[in-house]
Amino acid sequence: MNKKLFILIVASILTLTCRCKQKKEITKEFEYIHGGIVRGDKNEKKIALVFTSDGYDDGYETVRTTLKKHNAKGSFFFTGNAYRMSKFKTIVNTLKDDGHYLGAHSDKHLLYCSWEKRDSLLVTKSEYIEDVENNYIEMQKFGIAKTDAPYYIPPFEYYNDTISAWTRELDLQLVNFTAGTGSNADYTVPSMGEKYRDSKTIYNNILKYESEKPYGLNGFMLLIHFGVDAERTDKLYNLMDSLMTDLENKGYSFVSVKELLE
């Protein structure tokens, strides 16, 4: 083998190795359930705080102030019902100015499929499309285009494979909160009896999950409701500051859903 050919072979091998390494470095592994992304890359100590609302807004000042204190970006998924409310105009514009992600959560907060039988749809395809598109029409009034908000959380955080497929046909990606910590139970009220979960219990469950699971909260989309029924006086968002501090001390950073998944 002559020297020139040997150099060319070595150069080709090095180039291929470099390309493979680069490809591996930018590849992220997400978790899916029923076609929806429910967790970002478990190898990254990043958490996306996700807030949903169909009209409750009592957490607004606390959530916004806490995120600003920690220099973190949140992800807010509001229904068309919420975007149409006069009280949400200032909220949406302020969150947008702060650089947070603003997304869709359905227009009318419809239940898409049966609680008893998940495969049973409660809406037709045309009804579903209309519900989603009307949500984005309301967002457009705030200057939020579909391309700005490609991730969609279904109402009640509940869906099936068909809903995920229909979402992809709209050039959107369905996402949902990461299960396991019970943070989504922050909407429960004392009158629910055994289903009720107080905020300190939820807080402790989050930290317990983080300490006991192999990947902790890496890649988590951690759901906290933007507001809840007045019957619940024990609000989880009031513990956000302490929770974020605890997790930052463990090496986590807080990013938007868009940053987590892109």
Buried (B, 14 or more C-beta within 10 A) or exposed (E): EEEEEEEEEEEEEEEEEEEEEEEEEEEEEBBEBBBBBBBBBBEBBBBBBBBBBBBBBBBBEBBBEBBEEBEBBBBBBBBBBBBBBEEBEEBBEEBBEEEBBBBBBBBBBBEBBEEEEBEEBEBEEEBBBBBBBBBBEBBEEBEBEBEBBBBBBBBBBBBBBBBBEBBEEBEBBBBBBBBBBBBBBBBBBEEEEEEBBBBEEBBEBBBEBBEEEEBBBBBBBBBBBBBBEEEBEBBBBBBBBEBBEBBBEEEBBBBBBBBBBE
